[in-house]
Amino acid sequence: MLRTAALRAQKHLATRCAPCLAVSLAKVALPSAVHGCPLSSSTPDANVKVKAAYLRSITSDIWALQNLLQSLASDSDVANNLERSVRRVLECHQQQRRVFVTGMGKSGAVAQRLASTLSSISISSQWIHGGEWVHGELGGLKQGDVVIIVSHSGRTSELLPLPDLFRKSGCSVMAIVGDSCSPLSKNCDWSIVAPAEDEVDCPVPSRSIIVQEAICNAIIQHLIENMADGADVLRESHPGGAIGARFAN
């Protein structure tokens, strides 16, 4: 099912989004298209350079998501492990167990958002900083809980010992990771591989965060669609803000 959806999304990107992106890039490449008149070679235009930088960044984000779609469409392991994750979280919810989400750095921020969103659809969840487990947080784990580890590299030293510790408490352990050959991926019960390459000249996590968030969104969407009262629970748990107002109408 997920592979079929991924193929449809790929087709949509190829026929609708890619041409629009090409037009946008052409406008930046040809200043006359941006300003309506040609620029002399001696006239610097900082705005064109800025727009080009914006579009390069956004284009890289889109390519990262296209690569993720390609993985879902062509690699059965990726799609199967995504579905396995949803099934296991649903089982955990039905058995009144808890889902813990953990990570370090920017991946930790993605993990924190996933835990918060799971709570919004009534799935008992908690975010724990990856460095806090060995300082007492392991005591909160119970038999049947699920732990989701988010890490792009899969090599963060603080995270590598954790799967074995989690299993000692009877927990299922999965990872959202960028490298299937990483030690973390190999040591978890299963992994959703979300590869992405960040810019060499700007090593701040960027593409990797985009792909991790997309995986988390896919998990949430799949959960809502597979929970009999998913939409109703979200409506009840979110009476405030614009979302609450939309539900009220």
C-alpha positions in Angstrom: 0.0 0.0 0.0 2.7 2.5 1.0 4.8 1.6 -2.1 1.8 2.3 -4.4 1.2 5.6 -2.7 4.9 6.5 -3.1 4.7 5.7 -6.8 1.7 8.0 -7.2 3.5 10.8 -5.4 6.5 10.3 -7.6 4.4 10.7 -10.7 2.8 13.9 -9.3 6.2 15.4 -8.6 7.4 14.6 -12.0 4.4 16.0 -13.9 3.5 18.9 -11.7 6.2 20.0 -9.3 9.3 19.5 -11.4 8.2 21.8 -14.3 7.3 24.6 -11.8 10.6 24.2 -10.1 12.4 24.4 -13.5 10.6 27.7 -14.3 11.6 29.2 -10.9 15.2 28.2 -11.4 15.2 29.7 -14.9 14.0 33.0 -13.5 16.9 33.2 -11.2 19.4 32.0 -13.9 18.0 34.7 -16.3 17.9 38.1 -14.5 15.8 39.5 -17.4 13.0 37.2 -16.5 13.1 38.4 -12.9 13.2 42.2 -13.6 11.7 42.4 -17.0 14.8 43.9 -18.6 18.4 42.7 -19.2 21.2 43.6 -16.8 24.6 44.6 -18.0 27.5 42.4 -17.0 28.8 45.2 -14.8 25.6 45.6 -12.7 25.7 43.4 -9.6 22.4 42.2 -8.4 22.4 41.0 -4.9 18.7 40.0 -5.0 19.3 37.5 -7.8 22.1 35.9 -5.8 19.9 35.7 -2.7 17.0 34.2 -4.6 19.4 31.7 -6.2 20.6 30.6 -2.7 17.0 30.3 -1.5 16.0 28.2 -4.5 19.1 26.0 -4.3 18.2 25.2 -0.7 14.6 24.5 -1.4 15.5 22.4 -4.5 17.8 20.3 -2.3 14.9 19.8 0.1 12.7 18.6 -2.7 15.3 16.3 -4.1 15.8 14.8 -0.6 12.0 14.1 -0.5 12.1 12.7 -4.0 14.9 10.3 -3.0 12.8 9.2 0.0 9.8 8.5 -2.3 12.1 6.5 -4.6 13.2 4.5 -1.6 9.6 3.8 -0.6 8.6 2.9 -4.1 11.6 0.7 -4.9 12.8 -0.8 -1.6 10.4 -3.1 0.0 12.3 -3.1 3.3 11.7 0.7 3.7 8.0 0.4 3.1 7.6 -2.8 5.2 9.5 -1.3 8.1 7.4 1.8 8.0 4.2 -0.3 8.2 5.8 -2.5 10.9 6.4 0.6 13.0 2.8 1.7 12.7 1.5 -1.7 13.6 3.8 -1.9 16.6 2.8 1.5 17.9 -0.9 0.7 17.5 -0.3 -2.6 19.5 1.5 -0.6 22.1 -1.5 1.8 22.3 -4.1 -1.0 22.5 -2.1 -2.7 25.2 -1.9 0.5 27.2 1.8 0.6 27.0 3.9 3.7 26.2 6.0 5.0 23.3 9.3 6.7 24.1 11.1 8.8 21.5 14.7 9.8 21.9 17.6 11.4 20.1 20.4 13.9 20.3 21.0 17.3 18.8 18.7 18.3 15.9 17.5 14.7 15.5 16.5 15.0 19.2 14.3 18.0 18.3 12.6 15.9 15.6 12.1 13.1 18.2 10.6 15.6 20.6 8.1 16.8 18.0 7.1 13.2 17.2 6.4 12.4 20.8 4.3 15.5 21.2 2.2 14.7 18.1 1.7 11.1 19.2 0.2 12.5 22.4 -2.1 14.7 20.4 -3.8 11.5 19.0 -4.0 9.9 22.4 -1.0 7.6 22.1 0.8 7.7 25.5 4.2 8.9 24.6 7.2 10.7 26.1 10.4 12.3 24.7 13.6 11.5 26.6 16.9 13.2 25.8 19.4 10.6 24.5 21.9 11.4 27.1 19.5 11.0 30.1 18.7 7.3 29.9 21.8 6.1 31.8 21.1 8.7 34.5 17.9 7.1 35.7 15.4 7.4 32.9 15.7 3.7 32.2 13.5 3.2 35.3 10.5 4.4 33.4 10.5 1.6 30.9 8.0 -1.3 31.2 7.6 -4.6 29.4 5.9 -4.0 26.0 6.9 -0.4 25.6 8.2 0.9 22.3 11.3 3.1 22.0 12.0 5.0 18.8 15.5 6.4 18.3 16.0 9.2 15.8 19.6 9.6 14.5 20.8 10.7 11.1 24.3 9.2 11.3 23.4 6.2 13.4 26.9 6.6 15.0 26.2 9.0 17.9 28.2 7.5 20.8 25.6 8.2 23.5 22.9 6.3 21.6 24.8 3.1 20.6 24.5 1.3 23.9 20.8 2.1 24.3 19.1 -0.7 22.3 20.6 -3.4 24.4 19.5 -1.5 27.6 16.0 -1.0 26.3 15.6 -4.7 25.4 16.6 -5.7 28.9 13.4 -3.9 30.0 11.4 -5.9 27.4 10.9 -3.0 25.0 10.8 -3.1 21.2 13.4 -0.8 19.7 13.2 0.9 16.3 15.3 3.6 14.7 14.7 6.3 12.1 18.2 6.5 10.7 20.1 7.8 7.6 22.4 4.9 7.2 21.3 1.3 7.0 24.9 0.1 7.7 25.3 2.2 10.8 25.9 0.5 14.2 22.6 1.9 15.5 20.6 0.6 12.6 22.1 -2.9 12.9 21.5 -3.1 16.7 17.8 -2.1 16.6 15.0 -4.6 16.1 14.2 -2.8 12.8 14.9 0.6 11.2 13.3 3.0 8.8 16.2 4.2 6.6 15.8 7.8 5.6 19.0 8.8 3.7 19.8 12.4 3.0 23.0 14.3 2.3 23.5 17.7 3.9 25.5 20.4 2.2 29.2 19.9 2.4 29.9 23.6 2.8 27.2 24.0 5.4 27.3 20.9 7.7 24.3 22.1 9.9 21.6 19.4 9.7 19.1 20.5 7.1 18.2 17.9 4.4 18.4 15.1 7.0 15.9 17.0 9.2 13.5 17.4 6.3 13.5 13.7 5.6 13.2 12.7 9.3 10.2 15.0 9.6 8.6 13.5 6.5 9.0 10.0 8.0 7.5 11.1 11.3 4.6 12.7 9.4 4.0 9.5 7.5 3.9 7.5 10.7 1.4 10.0 12.2 -0.8 10.0 9.1 -0.8 6.2 8.9 -1.7 5.9 12.6 -4.6 8.3 12.3 -6.0 6.4 9.3 -5.7 3.1 11.2 -7.2 4.3 14.5 -11.0 4.0 14.5 -11.3 7.3 16.4 -8.1 9.0 15.3 -9.7 12.1 13.9 -12.1 12.4 16.8 -9.3 12.1 19.3 -7.4 14.9 17.6 -10.5 17.1 17.6 -11.0 16.5 21.4 -7.4 17.0 22.3 -6.9 20.2 20.3 -9.7 22.7 21.1 -7.4 25.7 20.9 -5.8 27.7 18.2 -6.5 27.6 14.5 -6.9 23.8 14.4 -9.5 24.0 17.2 -11.4 26.7 15.4 -11.4 24.7 12.2 -12.8 21.7 14.0 -15.5 23.9 15.6 -16.7 25.0 12.2 
